[in-house]
Amino acid sequence: MMCSRTRDRICRRGSWLCVVFGAAALSGCAGFSRDGGFDAVAAGAQARLGKEVRWWRSPEERSRSEAQVAELLRGPLSVDDAVQIALLNSPALQASFQELGIAEADLVQAGRLPNPRFTLLHSGADGVYDIEETASVSVLALLTMPYRHAIAARRFVAAQDAAVAEILKLAARTREAYFCALAARESARHLQTEKEAAETGAELARRMRAAGNWSSIDEARERSFFLSAALAWERAQAAATVARENLAALLGVGAQAPELELAQRLPELPSAVEALPSVERTALENRTDLKLMRARIDALAGELKLTKATRFVNVLDAGAVRIRQGAQAEPYQPGYQVSLEVPLFDGGGARARRAEALYGQAVERFEQAAIEARAEVRQAYAHYRALHEIARRQRDEALPLRQSISAEDRKRYQASQISVFDLLADARSEMSAVDEVIQSERDFWIAKSRLDAALVGPVSAAGYAPW
């Protein structure tokens, strides 16, 4: 019958063998993947956006993306074309994909066995030698290797989620820039027509003043309006140029900005707004920023567990030793060496406390982020509904009313009931109403883009306000 001491010794050896074999198995799997983790990122972008994304890891992939971008740039760009070009051609997005490479390198490193360390001590005098040769390995690194690998794996998944978040963010910014550029171009065109009408009125006023039929104040009023219209057109031209350049920068085609050909006009308003009764639940399930925060909480929980498990032991090395003492003909004496840090002054309490604080901080930040996410989605949906109503009433009520007034004034002018200046003033009011429709439609489409973005991630408010 086996004695208890022998059985305990065998169990301890079995435990050590399990640790060694487990670490060896992890090390055997610690290699770089074929896709670098990008296939999951591309699939996530495809599911959310229906667009293709590539990571330029070879000249062939880059050439394929450039050819596809060149093909899309040949015709007028729709908003979907613009998003596709940005996803294929943005250097900033490609730079963010390198985080995947960094995270995978950390994952592979966490799965590699620690290198053994060889130490040689050699001294001698008068033919008497003292030689020590030690080959050791970090036992603590072996014991904690599965935990460190699991933490690195969670960080790698978080890097994939972060890459998807960058893709969604770029797509949302590109949509906004596209609608702004298109609306700015349309607005500049209408303001040019308004400027030409004001110029005609100013010229007529000058002639009537010269003929003695008008006072100087009436002529000055028309000239002042022409100057205001000309300045408004200049500002619109500058705004259109800025909006176009901003879009070109997001598309990664800065040198080709003047040749960018956009659609003829903004898309038609939908007949009704989309109903989203479970908008908050959808956001909490799909938002990438909350997924990233959950992944960070999981990683910190793993680190906290590891820190508490190793708080008293920070260094533990073990290895085989052979020693020769005496003359060169003396044989080596085998043995072993164990290096252990004695927790005399630092028992690891500070490290454990820091890990607990980081974990608690991450949990509280997630709670706040979830509250803000709900509020952001509610606000985005409210803006979406309100701006649809505003744009619809501008298009279906305000503009037709202004057009009917202009039509009646044209009849009155033909009947010599009003002057040509009254007719020009009505024409200017009608053109202003058209410009208001353009701006309200632009605001709606940007609000729609922001709602779509808020459902999957945080929305940046930089550069544009919905009201």
C-alpha positions in Angstrom: 0.0 0.0 0.0 1.3 3.4 -1.0 2.2 5.7 1.9 0.7 9.1 2.1 4.1 10.9 1.8 4.8 9.0 -1.5 1.3 9.8 -2.8 1.7 13.5 -2.0 5.1 13.5 -3.7 3.6 11.9 -6.9 0.6 14.4 -6.8 3.0 17.3 -6.5 5.1 16.0 -9.4 1.8 15.5 -11.4 0.8 19.1 -10.8 4.2 20.3 -11.9 3.9 18.2 -15.1 0.4 19.6 -15.8 1.7 23.1 -15.5 4.7 22.4 -17.7 2.6 20.5 -20.3 -0.1 23.2 -20.3 2.5 25.9 -20.8 4.1 23.9 -23.6 0.7 23.4 -25.2 0.1 27.2 -25.1 3.5 27.8 -26.5 2.8 25.4 -29.4 -0.3 27.4 -30.3 1.5 30.8 -30.0 1.8 31.7 -33.6 0.6 34.6 -35.8 -2.7 34.1 -37.6 -3.1 34.2 -41.3 -5.4 37.2 -41.3 -4.0 39.0 -38.2 -7.5 39.0 -36.7 -8.8 41.3 -39.5 -11.4 38.9 -41.0 -13.5 39.4 -37.9 -13.2 43.2 -38.3 -14.1 43.1 -41.9 -17.1 40.9 -41.2 -18.3 43.3 -38.4 -18.0 46.2 -40.8 -19.9 44.3 -43.5 -22.7 43.4 -41.1 -23.2 47.0 -39.9 -22.4 49.0 -43.0 -22.7 46.6 -45.9 -19.3 47.9 -47.1 -15.9 46.3 -47.9 -12.9 47.1 -45.8 -9.3 46.1 -46.5 -6.1 46.2 -44.6 -3.1 47.0 -46.8 -0.7 44.3 -45.7 0.7 43.7 -49.1 1.3 45.8 -52.3 -1.3 43.6 -54.1 -4.1 44.5 -51.6 -3.2 48.2 -51.8 -3.2 48.1 -55.6 -6.6 46.4 -55.6 -8.0 49.1 -53.3 -6.6 51.9 -55.4 -8.1 50.4 -58.5 -11.5 50.1 -56.9 -11.3 53.7 -55.6 -10.3 55.0 -59.1 -13.3 53.2 -60.6 -15.7 54.8 -58.0 -14.3 58.3 -58.7 -15.1 58.1 -62.4 -18.8 58.8 -61.9 -20.9 61.0 -59.7 -20.5 60.0 -56.1 -23.4 58.9 -54.0 -23.1 58.9 -50.2 -22.6 55.2 -50.2 -19.8 55.5 -52.8 -18.1 58.2 -50.6 -18.3 55.9 -47.6 -16.8 53.0 -49.6 -13.9 55.1 -50.9 -13.1 56.4 -47.4 -13.1 52.8 -46.0 -10.7 51.6 -48.7 -8.5 54.7 -49.0 -8.1 56.4 -45.6 -4.5 56.3 -44.4 -5.8 57.1 -40.9 -8.0 54.0 -40.9 -5.1 51.9 -42.1 -2.9 53.3 -39.2 -5.6 52.2 -36.7 -5.5 48.7 -38.1 -1.9 48.4 -37.0 -3.3 48.2 -33.4 -4.4 44.7 -34.4 -0.8 43.8 -35.2 0.4 45.2 -31.9 -2.4 43.3 -30.0 -1.7 40.0 -31.8 2.1 40.4 -31.1 1.3 40.8 -27.4 -1.0 37.7 -27.6 1.7 35.6 -29.3 4.3 36.8 -26.8 2.0 35.9 -23.9 1.8 32.3 -25.3 5.6 31.8 -25.6 7.5 29.9 -23.0 10.0 32.0 -21.0 13.5 31.7 -22.2 15.8 29.6 -19.8 18.7 31.5 -18.2 22.2 30.1 -18.0 24.6 31.4 -15.3 28.3 30.5 -15.1 30.6 31.3 -12.1 34.3 30.5 -12.6 37.2 31.2 -10.3 40.5 29.5 -9.7 44.0 29.9 -8.2 47.0 27.5 -8.0 45.1 24.8 -9.8 42.1 24.9 -7.5 38.9 25.8 -9.2 35.4 26.8 -8.1 33.0 26.4 -11.0 29.2 26.8 -10.9 26.9 26.3 -13.9 23.2 27.0 -13.5 20.3 26.6 -16.0 17.1 28.0 -14.6 13.7 29.1 -15.7 11.1 31.4 -14.2 8.6 29.1 -12.5 6.3 32.0 -11.7 6.1 32.8 -15.5 5.2 29.2 -16.2 2.5 29.2 -13.5 0.9 32.5 -14.6 1.3 31.8 -18.3 -2.3 30.7 -18.9 -3.7 33.7 -17.1 -1.5 36.1 -19.0 -2.4 34.5 -22.2 -6.1 34.8 -21.4 -5.7 38.5 -20.6 -3.8 39.1 -23.9 -6.6 37.2 -25.8 -9.2 39.5 -24.3 -7.2 42.5 -25.3 -6.8 41.2 -28.8 -10.6 40.9 -29.1 -10.9 44.4 -27.7 -8.5 45.6 -30.4 -10.8 44.0 -33.0 -13.8 45.8 -31.5 -11.8 49.1 -31.5 -11.0 48.6 -35.2 -14.7 48.2 -36.0 -15.4 51.3 -33.9 -12.9 53.3 -36.0 -14.6 52.1 -39.2 -18.0 53.1 -38.0 -16.7 56.5 -36.9 -15.1 57.2 -40.3 -18.3 56.1 -42.1 -20.4 58.5 -40.0 -18.0 61.4 -40.5 -17.9 60.8 -44.2 -21.7 60.8 -44.5 -21.9 64.1 -42.7 -19.1 65.6 -44.8 -20.8 64.4 -48.0 -24.2 65.9 -47.1 -22.5 69.2 -46.0 -20.5 69.4 -49.3 -23.6 68.7 -51.4 -25.8 71.2 -49.6 -23.0 73.8 -49.6 -22.7 73.5 -53.4 -26.5 73.7 -53.9 -26.7 76.7 -51.6 -23.9 78.5 -53.5 -25.7 77.9 -56.8 -29.0 79.4 -55.5 -27.2 82.3 -53.9 -25.5 83.0 -57.2 -28.9 83.3 -58.8 -30.0 85.6 -56.0 -26.9 87.7 -56.5 -27.7 88.0 -60.2 -31.2 89.1 -59.5 -30.0 91.7 -56.9 -27.4 92.9 -59.5 -30.2 93.4 -62.0 -32.2 95.4 -59.5 -29.3 97.6 -58.6 -28.6 98.3 -62.3 -32.3 99.2 -62.8 -32.2 101.5 -59.8 -29.1 103.2 -61.1 -30.8 103.9 -64.4 -33.9 105.2 -62.8 -31.9 107.4 -60.5 -30.1 108.8 -63.5 -33.4 109.4 -65.3 -34.6 111.3 -62.2 -37.4 108.8 -61.4 -35.9 107.6 -58.2 -34.5 109.1 -55.1 -30.9 108.5 -54.0 -32.1 106.6 -50.9 -34.1 104.1 -53.0 -31.1 103.5 -55.2 -28.8 103.1 -52.2 -31.3 100.5 -50.8 -31.1 98.4 -53.9 -27.3 98.7 -54.1 -27.0 97.7 -50.4 -29.1 94.6 -51.1 -26.9 93.7 -54.1 -23.8 94.1 -51.9 -25.3 91.8 -49.2 -26.2 89.2 -51.8 -22.7 89.3 -53.3 -21.1 88.9 -49.9 -23.4 86.0 -49.1 -22.5 84.4 -52.3 -18.8 84.8 -51.6 -19.3 83.2 -48.2 -21.2 80.4 -49.7 -18.5 79.8 -52.3 -15.9 79.6 -49.5 -18.1 77.3 -47.4 -18.5 75.0 -50.4 -14.8 74.9 -50.9 -14.1 74.1 -47.3 -16.8 71.4 -47.2 -15.4 69.8 -50.4 -11.9 69.8 -49.0 -13.1 68.3 -45.8 -14.8 65.5 -47.7 -11.7 64.9 -49.9 -9.6 64.6 -46.8 -11.8 61.9 -45.3 -11.8 60.1 -48.7 -8.0 60.2 -48.8 -8.1 62.0 -52.2 -6.7 65.4 -51.3 -5.0 66.0 -54.7 -8.2 65.0 -56.5 -10.5 67.3 -54.6 -11.3 69.7 -57.4 -12.3 66.8 -59.7 -14.7 65.2 -57.2 -18.1 64.9 -58.8 -21.1 64.6 -56.4 -24.7 63.8 -57.0 -26.9 66.5 -58.5 -28.9 67.2 -55.3 -29.6 65.9 -51.8 -31.6 62.6 -51.6 -35.4 62.9 -51.3 -36.9 63.0 -47.8 -38.4 59.7 -46.7 -42.2 59.9 -46.4 -42.1 59.0 -42.7 -39.5 58.6 -39.9 -38.4 55.2 -38.8 -40.0 53.8 -35.7 -37.5 52.7 -33.1 -39.4 51.6 -30.0 -36.5 49.7 -28.5 -33.8 52.3 -29.3 -32.1 52.2 -25.9 -31.9 48.5 -25.7 -30.5 48.3 -29.3 -27.8 50.8 -28.4 -26.8 49.0 -25.2 -26.4 45.7 -27.2 -24.6 47.1 -30.2 -22.5 50.1 -29.2 -18.9 49.4 -29.8 -17.7 51.8 -27.0 -19.7 49.8 -24.4 -18.3 46.6 -25.8 -14.8 48.0 -25.4 -15.4 49.0 -21.9 -16.8 45.6 -21.0 -13.7 44.0 -22.5 -11.5 46.3 -20.4 -13.5 45.3 -17.3 -12.9 41.6 -18.1 -9.2 42.2 -18.7 -8.9 44.2 -15.4 -10.7 41.4 -13.6 -8.2 38.9 -14.9 -5.3 41.2 -13.9 -6.8 41.6 -10.4 -7.0 37.9 -9.9 -3.5 37.4 -11.1 -2.2 40.2 -8.9 -3.8 38.8 -5.8 -2.5 35.3 -6.6 1.1 36.5 -6.9 1.1 39.4 -4.4 3.5 37.6 -2.0 5.7 36.0 -4.7 7.1 38.3 -7.4 10.2 36.3 -8.4 10.5 32.5 -8.4 13.2 30.9 -10.4 14.3 27.2 -10.3 16.9 25.2 -12.2 19.6 22.6 -12.3 23.1 23.3 -11.0 26.4 21.5 -11.3 29.4 22.6 -9.2 33.1 21.7 -9.3 35.3 22.6 -6.3 38.9 21.7 -6.2 41.3 20.5 -8.9 40.3 20.3 -12.5 40.2 16.5 -12.3 37.5 16.6 -9.6 34.0 15.6 -10.9 31.0 17.9 -11.1 28.5 17.7 -8.3 24.9 18.0 -9.5 22.2 19.9 -7.6 19.5 22.5 -8.0 18.9 26.2 -7.2 15.8 28.1 -6.2 15.5 31.9 -6.2 12.7 33.4 -4.3 11.9 37.0 -3.5 11.3 37.4 0.2 8.3 39.7 0.8 9.9 41.4 3.8 9.2 45.0 3.0 6.7 44.8 0.1 4.0 42.2 0.6 2.3 43.2 -2.7 -0.6 45.0 -0.9 0.0 48.2 -2.9 -0.1 46.3 -6.2 -3.3 44.5 -5.2 -4.9 47.8 -4.0 -4.0 49.5 -7.3 -5.5 46.6 -9.3 -8.7 46.8 -7.2 -8.9 50.6 -7.8 -8.5 50.2 -11.6 -11.1 47.6 -11.7 -13.6 49.6 -9.6 -12.9 52.7 -11.7 -13.6 50.8 -15.0 -16.9 49.5 -13.6 -18.1 53.0 -12.5 -17.0 54.5 -15.9 -19.0 51.8 -17.7 -22.1 52.7 -15.6 -21.7 56.4 -16.6 -21.1 55.5 -20.2 -24.3 53.4 -20.3 -26.3 56.3 -19.0 -24.7 58.7 -21.5 -25.3 56.2 -24.3 -29.0 56.1 -23.6 -29.3 59.9 -23.4 -27.3 60.3 -26.6 -29.5 57.9 -28.5 -32.7 59.5 -27.2 -31.3 63.0 -28.2 -30.3 61.7 -31.7 -33.7 60.2 -32.3 -35.5 63.3 -31.1 -33.4 65.4 -33.5 -34.1 63.0 -36.3 -37.8 63.2 -35.9 -37.9 67.0 -35.4 -35.7 67.7 -38.3 -37.7 65.5 -40.6 -40.8 67.4 -39.7 -39.1 70.7 -40.2 -37.7 69.7 -43.6 -41.0 68.3 -44.7 -42.9 71.5 -43.8 -40.3 73.7 -45.4 -40.6 71.7 -48.6 -44.3 71.0 -48.7 -45.7 74.1 -47.0 -43.3 77.1 -46.8 -41.8 76.8 -50.3 -45.1 76.2 -52.2 -46.7 79.2 -50.3 -43.7 81.4 -51.3 -44.0 80.2 -54.9 -47.8 80.9 -55.0 -47.1 84.5 -53.8 -44.5 84.9 -56.5 -46.9 83.6 -59.1 -49.6 86.1 -58.0 -47.1 89.0 -58.1 -46.1 88.1 -61.6 -49.7 88.5 -62.6 -49.9 91.8 -60.8 -46.7 93.0 -62.5 -48.2 92.1 -65.9 -51.2 94.1 -65.0 -48.9 97.0 -64.0 -50.1 96.8 -60.4 -46.6 96.5 -58.9 -43.2 97.6 -60.1 -40.3 95.5 -61.4 -38.5 96.1 -58.1 -41.4 94.4 -56.2 -41.2 91.5 -58.6 -37.4 91.2 -58.0 -38.0 91.3 -54.2 -40.5 88.4 -54.5 -38.0 86.5 -56.7 -35.4 87.0 -54.0 -37.7 85.7 -51.3 -38.6 82.6 -53.3 -34.9 81.8 -53.8 -34.3 82.3 -50.1 -37.1 79.8 -49.4 -35.4 77.3 -51.8 -32.1 77.8 -49.8 -33.9 77.1 -46.6 -35.3 73.9 -48.0 -31.7 72.8 -48.9 -30.4 73.6 -45.4 -33.3 71.8 -43.7 -32.9 68.7 -45.9 -29.2 68.7 -45.1 -29.9 69.0 -41.4 -32.2 66.0 -41.6 -29.8 63.7 -43.4 -27.0 64.6 -41.0 -29.4 63.9 -38.1 -30.2 60.5 -39.7 -26.5 59.8 -40.0 -26.0 60.7 -36.4 -28.8 58.5 -35.2 -27.4 55.5 -37.2 -24.0 56.3 -35.6 -25.4 56.7 -32.1 -26.9 53.2 -32.3 -23.5 51.6 -32.7 -21.0 54.1 -31.1 -20.5 57.5 -29.6 -21.2 60.5 -31.9 -18.7 63.3 -32.2 -20.4 66.7 -32.2 -17.4 68.6 -33.6 -17.9 70.8 -36.6 -21.7 70.7 -36.8 -24.7 71.5 -34.6 -28.1 70.1 -35.5 -30.0 73.3 -34.8 
